[in-house]
Amino acid sequence: PPRILTLEEPVLHLEHCIAFAVHGNPAPTLHWLHNGQVLRETEIIHMEFYQQGEVSEGCLLFNKPTHYNNGNYTIVATNQLGSANQTIKGHFLEKPFPVSVSSSDAFMSGSTPKFLCLDSKAFSFQVSIAVGLAAFACVLLVVLFIMINKYGRRSKFGMKG
């Protein structure tokens, strides 16, 4: 029956890799679970391994994992004589905005914190300021372009080229 020889925590090479080695004769089929659910391989998460005799060695590869990929990863090896599994914790990134106790109370009570509210008048004022600044910048660029074309072509010595 299959036997899992090694299962290592994720390390970063070119991609994050959970390295494994599985022994079995006949060669076992391998699949992965993430937090107890079957892990579908995609472009972002995929397994690469090679068979060397009765040992399969490889990596479960992660291309730029996020905090959503944190969790328990279980390798399951199965052949006609039995199966084996082993779990390891994979931690890639922290949540980007951890919620403190005071702000979580505000979210739980149903009220929206002040920093998430935008007054419609204040928002329209900010938009009009931004549009005005963009229009001023465009006019300034057009005036500079005209001046460079009008006065920038004169030779220092008054000779025509």
N, C-alpha and C positions, 0 to 999 in steps of 0.2 A: 504493500500500500504506500501511498505518497507520504513523505515526511518533509516538513518545512525546516530547512537547515538554518537559514538566516532571514530576518526581516528587520530592516534598519529604519530609523527615523528619517524623515525627509532632509536631504542636503541639497544645496544649490551647486550645480555644475553649470552647464549651459541652460538647463531647465532644472526645476526641482525634481528630485528623484527619490522614490522609496525603493531601495534596493532589496532584492530577495534572491534566495536560492532554494530550490525544491528538488528533492530526490524522489524518484519513483520509477518502477519497472512493472508494467509498461508506462510510457511517458504520460503523466497526468495532464488533464486539461485544467487551465487556470482561469479563474475569474475573480473579480473584486467586488466587495461590498463597501458602501460609504454609509456609516451610521445605520447599518443593518439593511439598507436598501441596495439592490443590484446597481452597480456603477456602470453606466453606459459610456463606452469610449467615444471620444470626440477628437477634434483637432487640438483641443486644449488639454484634455486628459487622455492619455493612451499608454498602452503597455508595449514594451519592447523587450524581447528576451531571445536567448539562443540556447539550443540544446547541445550539451556536451556529454555524450554517453548517457548515463541515467540521471544527470543533473541538469535542471533548467535554471539558468541565471539571467537576471534582467532587472528592469526598473519599471515602476509605474511613474510615468513622466507627466509633469504639470508645466504648461507654458503660461507663465505669469499668473499664478494662483492668487486669489483674494481671500478675504475672511470667510466668504461663503464656502470655500473648500476646506476650512478647518473641520476636524472631526476624527472619528475612528475609521480606519481603513483595515479591512479584513481580506486577506488572500485566502481563497478556497481552491485547493488542489484535489482533483477527483480522477480516479481511474477505476478499472473493473474490480480491483481488490479493496477499495475503500476510499476514504477521503480524509483530508486534514485541513485545518484552518488556523490562522493566527492573526491577531489584531494588533495594530499599532496606532498611536495617536499622531495625527498630522496637524501641525499648527504652522500656518504660513504668515498671516497678518492679523493685527488687532482690528477690531471694529473701528471705522474711521472716526465716529463721533460717540464716544462712550457717554451714556446717560447717567448723570449724577442723581442722587436721591431726591433733591429738591425739584429738579426739572422733570423727573419721572412722575412726581406727584402732580405736577401741573398737567402733564399729558394724560394721566389716569383720571383726573377730575373732569376732563372734557373741555377745559378752557385752553385757549391758544396762547402761548407765551407772546409777550410784546414784540420780541425780535422777529416773529414770523408774520405779524400783522403789518400791512401797508395801507395807509390811508389813500383813497383813490385821488384826492386832490393833491396830496404830496407826491404821489407817483406821477400824475400828469404834469406837475410842475417840473419834476426831475427829467421827464422825457422831453419837455419843451426846452429846458436848458441844454440838454445834450444835442438836440436837433439844431438849436441856435448856434452852439459852438461848432458843430460840424459844418453848417452853412458858412460861418465866418471863416473857417479854415479853407474851405473851397474857394471863396472869393479872394482870400489872400493869396492862394496859390495861383489863381488865374492872373491877378495883377502882377505878381512876381514873374510869371511866364512872359507876359506882354512886355514888361520892362527889360527883361534879359534879351528878348528878341529884338527890341527897338534899339537899345543902347549897347548891347554886348557885342555887336559885330564890328564896331569901329576899330580901326587899326590905331596903334599908338602914334604912328608917324604921319597919319593923314593920307597914306597911300592906299589905293584900291588894289585888292588882291585878285 
